[in-house]
Structure formats: structure tokens, C-alpha cells
């Protein structure tokens, strides 16, 4: 789908609000409605809710009305934290932030929405 900006799995880990804003700007320039970020690109702090990194990144995308998809296996993080697992389940029930296995799953969910 052309309305998804897919980030490369290799590169600087995304951690700050500025990282989110850079992606948002790139998404807008490509007229994307969703940004898909592989789990490998997220900073280690993203996986610990107490750091607030995940919330800050997600909030930036919500503020700019862009979908945010985290692609890859998050099961180790879900197993390590029940609160993170709860957040993943809640996010996947919404319309703005999704945790998906891969691009095919994201495209499928978008076609069903």
C-alpha cells in the first residue's frame, strides 16, 4: 500500500519526540497515513513503559493523526511485563497504534478497517 511509510530495520534507534517528528514529516511528504516501524528500530527504552518513551512516540503520531504500527515480534516484551502486554492488547483494539507481525498483517488490518 502506498499510504504506508515503512521504515528500514537498520539505522539509529527511534527514541525521542524529534525522531517521531522526523518520521511524521517524511510520512507527510509521501502522503502516507501510516508509519510502520520494525521492532529493531525502536530504542531499548521503548519497551519499558516507565521510561515514557513509548507513550511520547505514540502521542506524537496521534497528535498528527497518523497511524503508528510496530512490526515484529513483541512477545519477549509482553512476557516480561504484564502492563506492556495490556497496552499491546488495548492498542490493537484501537485505530491509531497497532502491533503487527509484518507488513502483510498491517495491510490486511487496514483493508478490513
Secondary structure as a PSIPRED ss2 file (coil, helix, strand):
# PSIPRED VFORMAT (PSIPRED V4.0)

   1 X C   1.000  0.000  0.000
   2 X C   1.000  0.000  0.000
   3 X C   1.000  0.000  0.000
   4 X E   0.000  0.000  1.000
   5 X E   0.000  0.000  1.000
   6 X E   0.000  0.000  1.000
   7 X C   1.000  0.000  0.000
   8 X C   1.000  0.000  0.000
   9 X C   1.000  0.000  0.000
  10 X C   1.000  0.000  0.000
  11 X C   1.000  0.000  0.000
  12 X C   1.000  0.000  0.000
  13 X C   1.000  0.000  0.000
  14 X E   0.000  0.000  1.000
  15 X C   1.000  0.000  0.000
  16 X C   1.000  0.000  0.000
  17 X H   0.000  1.000  0.000
  18 X H   0.000  1.000  0.000
  19 X H   0.000  1.000  0.000
  20 X H   0.000  1.000  0.000
  21 X H   0.000  1.000  0.000
  22 X H   0.000  1.000  0.000
  23 X H   0.000  1.000  0.000
  24 X H   0.000  1.000  0.000
  25 X H   0.000  1.000  0.000
  26 X H   0.000  1.000  0.000
  27 X H   0.000  1.000  0.000
  28 X H   0.000  1.000  0.000
  29 X H   0.000  1.000  0.000
  30 X C   1.000  0.000  0.000
  31 X C   1.000  0.000  0.000
  32 X C   1.000  0.000  0.000
  33 X C   1.000  0.000  0.000
  34 X E   0.000  0.000  1.000
  35 X E   0.000  0.000  1.000
  36 X E   0.000  0.000  1.000
  37 X E   0.000  0.000  1.000
  38 X E   0.000  0.000  1.000
  39 X H   0.000  1.000  0.000
  40 X H   0.000  1.000  0.000
  41 X H   0.000  1.000  0.000
  42 X E   0.000  0.000  1.000
  43 X C   1.000  0.000  0.000
  44 X H   0.000  1.000  0.000
  45 X H   0.000  1.000  0.000
  46 X H   0.000  1.000  0.000
  47 X H   0.000  1.000  0.000
  48 X C   1.000  0.000  0.000
  49 X H   0.000  1.000  0.000
  50 X H   0.000  1.000  0.000
  51 X H   0.000  1.000  0.000
  52 X C   1.000  0.000  0.000
  53 X H   0.000  1.000  0.000
  54 X H   0.000  1.000  0.000
  55 X H   0.000  1.000  0.000
  56 X H   0.000  1.000  0.000
  57 X H   0.000  1.000  0.000
  58 X H   0.000  1.000  0.000
  59 X H   0.000  1.000  0.000
  60 X H   0.000  1.000  0.000
  61 X H   0.000  1.000  0.000
  62 X H   0.000  1.000  0.000
  63 X H   0.000  1.000  0.000
  64 X C   1.000  0.000  0.000
  65 X C   1.000  0.000  0.000
  66 X C   1.000  0.000  0.000
  67 X E   0.000  0.000  1.000
  68 X E   0.000  0.000  1.000
  69 X E   0.000  0.000  1.000
  70 X E   0.000  0.000  1.000
  71 X E   0.000  0.000  1.000
  72 X C   1.000  0.000  0.000
  73 X C   1.000  0.000  0.000
  74 X C   1.000  0.000  0.000
  75 X H   0.000  1.000  0.000
  76 X H   0.000  1.000  0.000
  77 X H   0.000  1.000  0.000
  78 X H   0.000  1.000  0.000
  79 X H   0.000  1.000  0.000
  80 X H   0.000  1.000  0.000
  81 X C   1.000  0.000  0.000
  82 X H   0.000  1.000  0.000
  83 X H   0.000  1.000  0.000
  84 X H   0.000  1.000  0.000
  85 X H   0.000  1.000  0.000
  86 X H   0.000  1.000  0.000
  87 X H   0.000  1.000  0.000
  88 X H   0.000  1.000  0.000
  89 X H   0.000  1.000  0.000
  90 X H   0.000  1.000  0.000
  91 X H   0.000  1.000  0.000
  92 X H   0.000  1.000  0.000
  93 X H   0.000  1.000  0.000
  94 X C   1.000  0.000  0.000
  95 X C   1.000  0.000  0.000
  96 X C   1.000  0.000  0.000
  97 X E   0.000  0.000  1.000
  98 X E   0.000  0.000  1.000
  99 X E   0.000  0.000  1.000
 100 X E   0.000  0.000  1.000
 101 X C   1.000  0.000  0.000
 102 X C   1.000  0.000  0.000
 103 X H   0.000  1.000  0.000
 104 X H   0.000  1.000  0.000
 105 X H   0.000  1.000  0.000
 106 X H   0.000  1.000  0.000
 107 X H   0.000  1.000  0.000
 108 X H   0.000  1.000  0.000
 109 X H   0.000  1.000  0.000
 110 X H   0.000  1.000  0.000
 111 X H   0.000  1.000  0.000
 112 X H   0.000  1.000  0.000
 113 X C   1.000  0.000  0.000
